[in-house]
Amino acid sequence: MPSTAPSTTSPPVYKKLTIKQLSNSRLLPHPMPQCLMTSTTRDIHRHVLPNGLVVITETMQHVRSVSVGVWVRNGSRREAPTENGLAHFLEHMVFKGTERRSAEDIAREMDSVGGMLDAFTSKEQICFNAKVLDEHLPIAFDVIADLILRPKFDSDDVKKERQVVLEEIKMDLDNPEYLLHDVFTRGFWPQHSLGRPILGTPETVRNFSRESLLRRFQDWFAPDHIVITAAGNVTYQQVLDLAQKEFGHLQPSGHLDPEPVPLTAAPINLETKRDLEQVHLCIGVPSIPLADERRFAAAVLNNLLGGGMSSRLFQNIREKQGLAYAVFSELTPYSDAGMLSVYAGTAKETVGQVLDLTIAEFRAMKESPLSEEELLRAKNHLKGSLMLSLESTSSRMSNLARQELYFHRFASLDEILTSIDAVTREDVQSLARRFFQPDQIAATVLGPINGFALSRERLAC
């Protein structure tokens, strides 16, 4: 994603951010509606160290746990084609041992305090996170900082971990749903890093070395590319002190070069795989970036199309026709692009019927506004899921990072709920007309297809 490295000048600390205070701060570019001026307080603090590292906390005094995450602003889309999978490999390798701890020491230290330590690589970030009782935050933070600042990258460990990741790739390729989406995404974003797999390929992984890891590690893990977020029973000063102690001495590496915006394609791929019992189908269209102002309408559209058990695809294809066990739609947004896709697994005899029913739902959403009852149900589903998710410290920690990385501001729960409520039937229909254009619909079919053919005309909606 394009660089969002902050200024080296520390901004003011935001304390006890009520909705009214938020509306007057730089976190919200526009004043809040008067109807939102009676809201709960979010105790959010944000600070930028002189070297560019961002620290954000949210205090939740009613819990006894703390979730902390260190987010690196570089994911797999920053990789060159020949190093595809290197970000994920870096994430693996830091757990193999540091200057202070062996791999076993890392595991034992977290287990000894009943904590959970995890990491993941996405296309736009690498995240290292932990969840512990509040009293054990210093231990968890010390372990994570050790992973990020002092990994050994031992050559023998690199060799062994290459084999581990190669087995991970094999495991995923044995999963037909993963293989389907891999083929689909490669075709959807051809010649762009968003289209390549996060794990890499056997060819690229076999070439990883200690030198290639060190080169990227020094570029990507600089303080001005890092965001630290924490949520739970913790004070802002606690986290800031820990961050300054571990990361305050690091030197920034400067802004990252802007990335090219991905161009989408709309291929039709038919892949024969005779050892499968089902045919797997993926149909997708370009969507909107994660921070687009129409994201709430897109979320409502996705929810109605295939985002739940009451959705049109689930009800028509599974409940009424009995043609699939798994059928759903999902949004995959990034900083500058997005995708809306539909997945279904069905019998080889009925794949054409499932495809036609899906295209019929695309057409219906374009031609007719949804009912008020559907709209209300989708909104309530989204609002309920959001509120339930924010009850955990892990979700709050991730939410803080998401808002910093993509929105550069902190929206209150009430603001988000109001934005969902503001979506109209016309908003959803307008997006449907934009999304579901026959010439931009991509499709991949995988399995024992037995001569099944698919033309562009059949995707007309």
N, C-alpha and C positions, 0 to 999 in steps of 0.2 A: 504494500500500500504506500501511497505517497508519504513522505516524511511529515510527521507532526511534532518534530522535536521542539520543545518549548524554549522560551528565552531563558538565558542563564540568570536573569533577574528574578528573584523570588517574589511571587505575587502574595497578596495578603492571605492569611489563613481564614477559612470560612468555618465559623462555629455556629452550632444550633441553627441550621438553615431552615427556617420556616418558609412557607410559600411566599409570604409577603417580602421577607428578606431576599429570597431567591430572585424575585421579580426585579429587584433593584440592583442585583449583582451582575457581574459580567458573565455569569454562568448561563443566564437566560437572555437572549438578545432582544426579546420583546416583552413588554409588560404582561403580567398574568391577568386573565379575566377576573373581574370583581367577584364572580361566583366561587372562585377558588381560594379566596382569602381566609377561609376558615379550614385549616388542614392540620394534620399532625406534623410534628417537628421531626426532621431527619437530622441527626447529629453527624453531619458530614464535614470533614476537614480535608483540605487539599494544600499541598506545599510542593514547591520545586526546589531541589537542592542547587547550589551554584553550578554543579556539573551537568545539570539538565535532568537528573532523575526525578520522577514524579512520585509523590507519596500521597495516598488517599485512604482515609479511614471512615468507617461508620460505626459508631458506638451503639450497641444493643444491650442495655443493662439487664434485660429480662432473661438472658441466656447465660450459660456457664462455659460456652465454647468460643473459640476464635478460629476463623478461617483466614489464611494469609496466602497471597499469590504474588509471584514475581512474573511479570509479563514482558516478554521480549518482542519488540515491534517487527520482527522479521520471521516470516514463515516460509513455506515451501515455494511460494510464488517469487521469492527473491533468488531462487537458484537458477544457475545456468543449466541448459539442457543436459550437459555432460555430468552435472553434479546433482541431478534429480534424486531426492531422498536424503540429502545431506543434513537438512534441518532436523528431520526425524532421527537420523543417526546421531547427531549431536545430543539430542534429548536423551537417547539411550546411553551414550557413552559417559555422561557426567555421573551416572549412577554406578559406574564400574569402579569408582574409587577416586579419592581426592588426596591432596597432600597431607591431610589430617586423618582421613577415615578410609577404611577399606569398604568394599561393597557390603560386607557382612556387618561392619560397624554402623553403617547408615541405616540398615534395616533394623538392627537391634536397638539402636538409640530411639527410633520412633516407636517401636513396639513396646519399649520399656515404659513409655508414658501413655500408652494406649492411643497414640495418634495415628492419623492416616496421612501418608505422603504419596503424592501422585504427580504426574506430568503428562502433557499432551502437546502435540504439534498440529497446528491447523495450517491453512494456506496463507494466513496473514499474521499468525503469532506462534510463539512457543511459550508455554506456561508451566511453571513449577509451583505446586501449591500443597498446603498442609492444613489439616484441621485437628486441633488439640483442645484440651481443657485450657481455660484462660491462664492458669498458673504456669503452664508449660510453653507459652508462646516463645520465650527466649531460646529454649532448646530447639523448637521447630524452625525458628528464624535462623539460628546458627547453622543448622543442617542445610537449609535451602541456600543460604549465602555461601556455604562451603562448596556445594555442588556447582554454583554459578561462577564463583571466583577462582576456585583452585582445583579444577579437574585435572587428573594426571594424563589422560589420553595415552595410556601405555600401549605400545605397538602390539604386544601380544594380546591385550584386551581388544584392540581394534580388530585384529584377525578373528578372534572368537566371536565378537559381536556381529561381524559381517555375516557369519553363518547363521546367527540367531535371527537377524533381520531377513535373510534369504528364506528361512523357514516361515517367518511371519508372512512374507509375500506369498509363498506357496499356500499357506493356510487360507489367506484371503481369496486367492484365485480359485480355491476349491469351493468357495461360497458363491453360488450363482448370482445372488443379488449384488454382491460386491463386484463381480466380474461384469455384470450388465452395466452398472453405473460407471465402471472404469471405461468400458468401451464407449458408452454414451458421452461421458464428459470429454474424452479425448476428441471426439468428433464435434462436440458443441463448441469448444474453445480450441480449435486447431492452431498449432504453432504458437501457443501461449502457455505460460507456466500454470495458469489456473486449470488448464486441461490435463496436466500431468498428475500422476498419483503422488500422494504425500509420502508413501513408503519408498518411492523410487522404483527402479526396475532391477532385475538381476544383473544386467550389464553395468549399470551405473554403480550399484552397491559394491560390486566386486572390485571396483577401482578406488574405493575410499581408503585414505591413508591418514596417518597421524598428521602429516603436513597439511593436507587439505582441511582437516578438522580445525587445526590451529589457525589457519588463515581466515576461515569464516568466523570462528569463535571470537577472534580479536575484533573483527569488523562489526559483528552483530550484537555482541554482549556488552557493548559500551553503555555507560550510565545514561547518556542522552537518548538511548533507544529502549529504556526500561521504565516500566510503571509498576509500582508496588501498591497493592490494595489489601486491606484487611477489614473484616467485619466481625462483630461479636462483642463480647464483654472485655473491651480493651479501650484504653484512652489513646487519643491522637499522639500525645507526647511519647508514650511508650514506643509506638511504632516508629515515630520520627527519630527517636534516639537510637533505636536498633539500626535503622537505615543509614543514619549518618555514621555510625560506628563501622559498619561493614562496607558501605558503598561510597561514603563521602570523599575518600581519597582518590577515587578513580578519575581519570581524565576523559573528557568527551571525545568522540571521534568525528563529530560534524554531521551535517545533514546527509541523508541518503538521497541518491538520485531518484527523480520521479520514475514511476513504472509506466509502461505503455498500457493504455486502456485496452482490454481484450475485445476482439471482434468475434461475434458469434457466427456460427454456421448452422445449417439445418439439414444435416445428412440423414439418410435412411440406411441403417445398417441391419442386415439380417445375418446372424451368426449361428451356424449349426453346431450344436453340442448334443450328440446323441445319447450320452450317458445320463442325461437328466430326465426326471419324471415329468416335470412341468416345462411349459414355455414361459419365459419371463419377458415382460414388456415394460419399456420406459419411454414415455412421451414427454417432451419438454419444450419450453419456449423461453425467450429472454424475459427477465423480470427487471426489477429496479434495484439500485444499490441500497445498502443497509440503512443509510441515514436519509434516504429520500423522503420528502414530506408526505408522499402517498403511501408510506409503509403500513399505515393502519388500515387503509382500504385494501391493500394487498393481503394483509393478514386475514381480514374478513373474507375476502374472495377465496383464499386458500382453505380457510376453515369450512366454508360452505361447499367447496368443490370436493375435498377429500381429507379434511383435517380432523375428522372425528367419526364416531359411530353413527351420528345422525346426518352425516354429509351425503351429498347426492351420489357420489361414486360408491360409497359403502352401501347405502340403502339400495341403489338400483342394481349394482353388479353382484354384491354378495347376498344381501337379504332377499331381494325380489327374484333375481335370476339364478342365484346359487352358482355363479361361474368362477368365483375365486374365494380363497380364504383370506389372503392379504391383498388389499387394494387401498391406496392412499395417495395423497398429494403432499408436497412439501416445498417450502421456499428455501433457496440457498443463496443468501445475499452476501456480497462482499463490499469493499469500500467504493468500488467504481463499476460494479456489474452485479447481475443477479440472474437466477434461474428459477423457474417454476416447473416442477416435474411431477409426473404421475407414474406410479409403479403398480404393477399387478402381476401375479403369478396364476396361471390357468392351464387347463388341459390343451394339448396340441390341437384338438378339434375345435376349440372355442376361442382361440386367440383372436381370430378375426372379429368375432362378436364382441369381445371385450374392447377391442380397439374402436369398433364402430360406436359402442355405447359411450366411450370416453369422448370421442370427437363430438357426439351428439350433445354431451353436457357442455363442452366448449361453446357449441353453437347456441345452446339455450341461454347460457349466461350472457352472450353477446346480444341476442335478439330481444330478451324480455327481462325487465327489472325483477330482482328477487322479491319475494313477498315480505311484508313487514314482520311476519312471524319468524321467517328464516333469518332476517337481519338481526332481530332481537336475540334470537337463540345463539347466533354466531358471536355477537358482542358479549353476551353473558359468559359464553364458554371461554373466550379470550381473557376477559377480566378475571374470572374465577381462577383460571390456570396461572395467570400472572400473580395474583395475590397469594395463592397457595405456595408458589415457588419462592416468593420473597420471605417466607417464614424461616428459611434455613440460612445460616451464616454463609455457607458455601455459595448459595445463589446470590446473596447480597454482595459478596466479594467479587463474583464474576460480573454482576450488574454494574458495579462501580467501574471496573476495567472497561467494560463495553461502552459505557457512556463517555469515558475519557478518550478512548481510542478512536471512536467513530463520531461522537457528537460534540466533544470538547465542552461539555456542560453537564449538569446533573438535573434531570427532570424528576419532579416529585411523582409519587404514585398517583396522586389525584390528577396531575396534568396528563399522565398517560391514559388514565381511565376516561377523562374528558375527551381526549383525542379519539379514543375508540368510539365513544358515544356519538361523536360528531360525524362519523362516517355515514353517508347516505346511500340509498339504493342506486342513485345516479352515479356516485363515485365508483361503486363496484362495477356497474355496467360499463362505465367509461374505461376502466382498466381492462376489463374482459375484452373489449373491442380492440384495445391496444395489444394485449398479449396474444390473443388467439387469432393470428393471421396465418393462413395456410402456408405462405411461403417462408415462414420462420419457425414452423413446427418441425422439430427433430424427433426421430424415433429409432429405437434399437430393440430388436427382437432376438432373444437368445434361447436356444434349446433345440429339441427335436422338431424342427419346424416343418419337415416333410413337404418341401416344395411350396410352402406359404410365400406368397408374393405381396409386396406392398408398394403401391404407387403414390405419387404426390397427390393425385386426384382423390384418393381415398381419405386423405387428411383434410380435405376441404371442409371448412366450417364457416 
